[in-house]
C-alpha cells in the first residue's frame, strides 16, 4: 500500500523584516514545489529533501549557500546534513568553503564514504574527489552581505538556516538542513545544523525534524532528537514541535524554530523566535506557505 507523500520546508527563524517576507515565502514555495515534483514522480524522500534544499542554497534570500553571512574574516563557511529515516544513516559537512551545495556534499559523505561527517579542507577535497564542480568563493558572496559585514548597512536582509523534511510513498522519512551559520562568527565555528539530533533528525519509527535558530542553544537540548522522542511517546507532529520549543525555552535563553513531520504525514511548525518562514505540501498538491509570527494565547498568527 502506497503512502500519501508530504513535504515541508523552512527558510529560517528570527526577526524577519516585513519588507523581506514576500521573498522568503516565495523562496520556500519554490523549494517545496521542486521537492514535491520529485515525490509526485515516485521519488524518494531523500531525493526530495536534497532537491528542495538545493533550491534554497541557490537563493540569496537565505543564509545557506549563495548569500550566506560572512564570518569575521569576511568569508563564507557552510554546514549541512542529510539523514535517512530508514536506517538512521546520515552525512554531514562543516565549515566548508568553495562548495555550492553543502547538502549534496553531505549526501555524498553518507553514500560514498566510511564516515558520517567531514569538515573544512578535508570535506572540500572529498568533494573534488567525487566530482563536484569547484565553486569559487566569490560566487557565494553577494554585495548585500559585504555591505553588512563592513557595517555599511545596519541589518542584513538574509534569513536563517534552511531545511526540508519529507515522507515518500514508500513510507520513508528523510530530512536535510543547510546553513551559512551566524553573522560575523569566528572562523571554524560550527553550530547545530550539521550535528545529528541537533540541526536535523529522521527516523521512520517517529518522524523527521529540521531546526533553525541560535545553534549554541539548540545543541544544548539536542532539539531535533528531542522532538522525535516526543513523537515516540505518542505526540503528534505539532505537539512534538511545541514540546521541543518549550524545552528550549525552559532550559536555555536561546531562540529558534523547527519543522516536524511525523510518520503519519502530519506537519508541525513551532518557534520562540519572532518569526519562522515555512511552506508545506500534502497529497492533494495544495501548498500552504507563509510567515508564522510568535503565538499568542488566542492565535498562532500565521500569515
C-alpha positions as CSV (number, residue, x, y, z in Angstrom):
1,X,0.0,0.0,0.0
2,X,1.4,3.4,-1.0
3,X,1.6,6.2,1.4
4,X,0.5,9.8,0.6
5,X,3.6,11.9,0.3
6,X,4.2,15.1,2.2
7,X,7.0,17.7,2.1
8,X,7.6,20.6,4.5
9,X,10.4,23.2,4.3
10,X,11.6,26.2,6.4
11,X,13.5,29.3,5.5
12,X,14.9,30.2,8.9
13,X,13.6,31.8,12.0
14,X,14.3,35.2,13.6
15,X,13.2,38.8,13.3
16,X,12.3,38.7,9.6
17,X,11.8,42.3,8.4
18,X,8.3,42.9,6.9
19,X,9.8,44.1,3.6
20,X,11.6,40.8,3.0
21,X,8.8,38.4,4.0
22,X,7.4,38.1,0.5
23,X,10.7,36.9,-1.0
24,X,11.2,34.5,1.9
25,X,7.8,32.9,1.4
26,X,8.4,32.8,-2.4
27,X,11.7,31.0,-1.8
28,X,10.0,28.5,0.4
29,X,7.3,27.9,-2.1
30,X,9.8,27.4,-4.9
31,X,11.7,24.8,-2.8
32,X,8.6,22.9,-1.9
33,X,7.4,22.8,-5.5
34,X,10.7,21.3,-6.7
35,X,10.8,18.8,-3.9
36,X,7.2,17.9,-4.4
37,X,7.8,17.2,-8.1
38,X,10.3,14.5,-7.0
39,X,7.8,12.9,-4.7
40,X,4.9,13.1,-7.2
41,X,7.1,11.3,-9.7
42,X,7.6,8.4,-7.2
43,X,11.0,9.7,-6.0
44,X,12.4,9.0,-2.6
45,X,12.2,11.3,0.5
46,X,16.0,11.6,0.3
47,X,15.9,12.9,-3.2
48,X,13.1,15.3,-2.4
49,X,14.8,16.9,0.6
50,X,18.0,17.3,-1.3
51,X,16.3,18.9,-4.2
52,X,14.3,21.3,-2.0
53,X,17.4,22.4,0.0
54,X,19.5,22.9,-3.2
55,X,16.9,25.4,-4.4
56,X,17.3,27.4,-1.2
57,X,21.1,27.1,-1.3
58,X,20.9,28.8,-4.7
59,X,18.5,31.5,-3.4
60,X,20.4,34.5,-1.9
61,X,17.4,35.3,0.2
62,X,18.5,32.7,2.7
63,X,21.6,32.1,4.9
64,X,22.6,29.0,3.1
65,X,24.9,28.5,0.1
66,X,24.9,31.7,-2.1
67,X,24.1,34.8,0.0
68,X,25.2,33.4,3.4
69,X,26.5,35.5,6.2
70,X,30.2,36.4,6.3
71,X,32.4,35.4,9.2
72,X,34.9,37.7,11.0
73,X,37.4,37.1,8.2
74,X,34.9,38.2,5.6
75,X,34.5,34.6,4.3
76,X,31.6,32.2,3.9
77,X,31.8,28.8,5.7
78,X,28.9,26.4,5.2
79,X,27.4,23.5,7.2
80,X,24.9,20.9,6.1
81,X,23.4,17.5,6.9
82,X,21.1,14.9,5.3
83,X,19.6,11.9,7.1
84,X,17.7,8.8,6.0
85,X,14.9,7.7,8.3
86,X,15.0,4.1,7.1
87,X,18.3,3.2,8.7
88,X,19.4,6.3,10.6
89,X,22.3,6.8,8.2
90,X,23.4,10.4,7.7
91,X,26.1,12.5,6.1
92,X,27.2,15.9,7.3
93,X,29.8,18.6,6.4
94,X,31.0,21.5,8.5
95,X,32.9,24.7,7.8
96,X,33.3,24.1,4.1
97,X,34.1,26.7,1.5
98,X,34.1,26.7,-2.3
99,X,31.1,24.3,-2.3
100,X,27.9,25.4,-4.0
101,X,25.6,22.8,-2.5
102,X,26.6,21.5,1.0
103,X,23.5,19.3,1.1
104,X,24.7,17.3,-1.9
105,X,28.2,17.0,-0.5
106,X,26.7,15.7,2.8
107,X,24.8,13.1,0.8
108,X,28.0,12.0,-0.9
109,X,29.6,11.7,2.5
110,X,26.7,9.5,3.6
111,X,26.7,7.3,0.5
112,X,30.3,7.1,-0.7
113,X,32.5,7.3,2.4
114,X,33.0,5.3,5.5
115,X,32.5,8.4,7.6
116,X,29.4,10.4,8.8
117,X,30.9,13.9,8.9
118,X,33.8,15.7,7.1
119,X,34.9,19.2,7.9
120,X,36.9,22.1,6.3
121,X,39.6,21.4,3.7
122,X,39.1,17.6,4.0
123,X,35.5,17.9,3.1
124,X,36.4,20.1,0.2
125,X,39.0,17.6,-1.0
126,X,36.4,14.9,-0.8
127,X,34.1,17.0,-2.9
128,X,36.7,17.2,-5.6
129,X,37.4,13.5,-5.4
130,X,33.8,12.8,-6.0
131,X,33.5,15.1,-9.0
132,X,31.6,18.0,-7.5
133,X,32.4,21.1,-9.6
134,X,34.5,23.6,-7.8
135,X,32.8,26.8,-6.7
136,X,34.9,29.9,-6.4
137,X,34.3,31.7,-3.1
138,X,33.2,34.9,-4.9
139,X,30.3,33.1,-6.5
140,X,28.8,32.6,-3.0
141,X,29.2,36.2,-1.8
142,X,26.5,38.8,-2.5
143,X,27.0,42.6,-2.2
144,X,24.3,42.9,0.4
145,X,26.3,40.7,2.9
146,X,29.6,42.5,2.1
147,X,27.9,45.8,3.0
148,X,26.5,44.2,6.1
149,X,29.9,42.9,7.1
150,X,31.6,46.3,6.5
151,X,28.9,48.0,8.7
152,X,27.6,50.0,5.8
153,X,24.1,48.6,6.5
154,X,22.7,48.1,10.0
155,X,20.7,45.0,9.4
156,X,21.1,42.2,6.8
157,X,18.1,41.1,4.9
158,X,19.3,37.5,4.9
159,X,17.1,34.9,6.6
160,X,18.5,31.9,8.5
161,X,19.1,28.3,8.1
162,X,17.0,26.3,5.6
163,X,15.7,22.8,5.9
164,X,13.3,20.2,4.5
165,X,11.6,17.1,5.7
166,X,9.7,14.5,3.5
167,X,7.6,11.4,3.6
168,X,7.5,9.4,0.4
169,X,5.0,6.9,-1.0
170,X,7.0,4.0,0.4
171,X,6.6,5.5,3.9
172,X,10.2,6.5,4.3
173,X,11.2,9.8,6.0
174,X,14.2,12.0,5.3
175,X,15.5,15.4,6.4
176,X,18.1,17.9,5.3
177,X,19.4,21.1,6.8
178,X,21.8,23.7,5.4
179,X,23.3,27.0,6.7
180,X,25.9,29.7,6.4
181,X,25.8,30.0,10.2
182,X,25.7,33.1,12.3
183,X,26.8,36.6,11.1
184,X,30.4,37.5,12.0
185,X,31.2,34.2,13.5
186,X,34.7,33.1,14.5
187,X,36.3,31.2,11.6
188,X,35.8,27.5,12.2
189,X,32.7,27.9,14.3
190,X,30.2,25.1,13.8
191,X,26.6,25.4,15.0
192,X,23.8,22.9,15.4
193,X,22.9,22.4,11.7
194,X,25.3,19.6,10.8
195,X,25.1,17.8,14.1
196,X,22.8,14.8,14.1
197,X,20.0,15.2,16.5
198,X,20.5,19.0,16.8
199,X,20.0,20.5,13.3
200,X,18.2,17.5,12.0
201,X,16.9,14.0,12.8
202,X,14.9,11.5,10.9
203,X,13.6,8.1,12.0
204,X,10.9,6.1,10.2
205,X,9.6,5.0,13.6
206,X,8.9,8.5,14.7
207,X,9.3,11.4,12.3
208,X,11.7,13.9,10.7
209,X,12.7,17.3,12.1
210,X,14.8,20.3,10.9
211,X,15.8,23.1,13.2
212,X,16.9,26.7,12.9
213,X,17.9,29.4,15.3
214,X,20.7,30.0,17.8
215,X,22.8,27.0,17.4
216,X,24.6,27.2,20.7
217,X,21.2,26.9,22.4
218,X,19.7,24.3,20.1
219,X,22.7,22.0,20.7
220,X,22.1,22.0,24.4
221,X,18.8,20.3,24.2
222,X,19.5,18.2,21.1
223,X,16.3,19.7,19.8
224,X,15.6,17.6,16.7
225,X,16.1,14.3,18.5
226,X,14.0,15.7,21.4
227,X,11.1,16.3,19.1
228,X,11.4,12.8,17.7
229,X,11.4,11.4,21.2
230,X,8.2,13.3,21.9
231,X,6.6,11.6,18.9
232,X,7.9,8.2,20.1
233,X,5.9,8.9,23.3
234,X,2.7,9.4,21.3
235,X,2.7,13.1,20.5
236,X,1.6,14.4,17.1
237,X,3.9,16.5,14.9
238,X,2.6,19.8,16.2
239,X,2.6,18.6,19.8
240,X,6.2,17.5,19.4
241,X,7.2,20.8,17.8
242,X,5.6,22.7,20.7
243,X,7.2,20.4,23.3
244,X,10.6,20.9,21.8
245,X,10.3,24.6,21.8
246,X,9.0,24.6,25.3
247,X,12.1,22.6,26.3
248,X,14.4,25.1,24.5
249,X,12.7,28.0,26.4
250,X,12.8,26.3,29.7
251,X,16.4,25.1,29.7
252,X,18.1,27.9,27.7
253,X,17.9,31.6,26.9
254,X,18.1,30.9,23.2
255,X,15.5,31.2,20.4
256,X,14.8,29.1,17.4
257,X,12.2,27.2,15.4
258,X,11.6,23.8,13.8
259,X,9.5,21.9,11.3
260,X,8.3,18.5,12.2
261,X,6.8,15.7,10.1
262,X,5.5,12.6,11.8
263,X,5.2,9.1,10.2
264,X,1.5,9.7,9.6
265,X,2.3,12.7,7.4
266,X,1.2,15.3,9.9
267,X,3.1,18.6,9.9
268,X,4.1,20.7,12.9
269,X,5.7,24.2,12.9
270,X,6.8,25.9,16.2
271,X,9.2,28.6,17.3
272,X,10.0,31.0,20.1
273,X,11.8,33.4,17.7
274,X,9.8,36.3,16.4
275,X,9.1,34.6,13.1
276,X,9.7,31.5,11.0
277,X,9.3,31.1,7.2
278,X,7.8,27.8,6.0
279,X,5.9,26.0,3.3
280,X,4.4,22.5,3.0
281,X,2.5,20.5,0.5
282,X,0.4,17.4,1.1
283,X,-1.1,14.6,-1.1
284,X,-3.7,16.9,-2.6
285,X,-0.9,19.1,-4.1
286,X,-2.1,22.2,-2.2
287,X,0.7,24.4,-0.9
288,X,0.5,26.2,2.5
289,X,3.2,28.8,2.9
290,X,3.8,31.9,5.0
291,X,5.5,33.6,7.9
292,X,4.4,32.4,11.3
293,X,4.8,35.0,14.0
294,X,5.1,34.4,17.7
295,X,2.0,32.8,19.0
296,X,-0.4,34.5,21.4
297,X,-2.8,32.7,23.7
298,X,-5.6,33.0,21.2
299,X,-3.9,32.7,17.8
300,X,-0.9,31.3,16.1
301,X,-0.8,34.3,13.8
302,X,0.1,32.5,10.6
303,X,0.1,34.8,7.6
